[in-house]
Each structure stands twice: as C-alpha cells, then as structure tokens.
Amino acid sequence: MTGTFNNFGRFACGYAIMPLMKTDVTKIGDSLAVTVPDELAGKLGIKPGDTVFLTETKDGLQLTTQAPSEYEEQLASGRAFVERHKKAFQLLANR
C-alpha cells in the first residue's frame, strides 16, 4: 500500500483522501521518528517493527510498505522526462 503526503496537508491512501492528521516527531538516538496514527497504520496495514519507505516527490512525501523496484524507478524517470519536455510532445501530437 502506498500513501502520499501532499503540500496541502492531506494524505492520499490508495483512492481515499484522509484529512490532515497531526503526528509527533521524537528523537531516537541520532535519528528522528515520526509516529503514525492508528487509523492510518490500519489503512496501510502496518504494525510495529514493519519497514516503510519514504520518497520525496514533487507533491510531498510518499510513504509505502514496498521498496521501490527498478521498474518503478525507470518509470518515474520516464515520467519526469516527459514532464520536462511536455511542450515538445504536445507540438508533435498536434501535427
């Protein structure tokens, strides 16, 4: 399951959008930890001891329970290329 925290203070989890949830940041050793509210943990299917992955996106942070695969990284790279050259692709499509 994947969820995205966007810059508008909302969390997209699958197809449902959850309202802003307040959470705490605590210090553990030399790291910081963000607590996940029970409601969100239930929707993501995560429990204590599970590993999650954070990825920075143009819309904020993406939280997922699965490691990004090489395919997903290549797909993201391709999408970024298309976005960078969007006008050129639109011009070619209109010919």
N, C-alpha and C positions, 0 to 999 in steps of 0.2 A: 504494500500500500504506500502511496506517495501523497504528501501534502505540501502545499506551498504557502509560506507566509508572504503576503504581498505588502507593498508600501502603504496600503490603505488600512492596515490594522485588521485584516481579515485573514482567515486560514481556509484555504481550499483543500478539502479532503475528498478525493475521488470526485464525485459530481456535486456533493453538498458543500455549501459555503457556511462556515461557522462564524459567528460574531467574534469580535476581539476577545481574547482571553488574557487575563493578567497572570503572569507567572513570575517566579523568583529566580534570581541568579545568585548562586552561592559559590564560595571558594572551596575547592577540594585540592589540597596540595598546591601545586603550581598552576592548576587549571581552574577554569570557571565551569560551573554546571548550571544548566537551565532545567528547571523542573517542568514536567509535562502534566497538565491537569488530567485527572482520571477520565473525564469524558473524552478527551482527545486520545489518550492512550487506548481506550476501548475501541474507538473508531479505527485507530491504526493497528490494533491488535498487538500492542507492545506491552511488555511486562519488565519488572526489574531484572537487570542482567542482560537484556537484549541489546544488540548493537544496532544503531541507526546511523544514517549518513546525512550530512548537511552539505548542500551545494549552493553556492551563490549564483543567483540568476538575475536577469535584468529586472524581474519583478520583486525580488527579495531573496529569501532563503527557501530552499526546497529540502524537506525532511522526508527521507524514505527509509524503509526497512530492508531494501535490497541494494547491494552495491551496484553502482552504475557499470554496465557492461561496456566492452569495447564498441559494440554496435551502437549503443545509446550515445557514447561519446562522439562517434563518427557522425551520427545523425544530427547531434547538436551542432557539430562543426559545419555540416552541410546547411543546416537551417540558418546559422549565423552568416555563412557566405551569401546565401540567397537574400537575407535581410540587408546585408551591406550593399548588394548590387540590385536592389529591388527595382529602381527606376529603369535600369538597363533591361531587366527581364520584362517589365511592363511594356517598354518600347518594342521589344521583339515580339511580344504577344499580340500587339496591335497592328502588326504589319500585314 
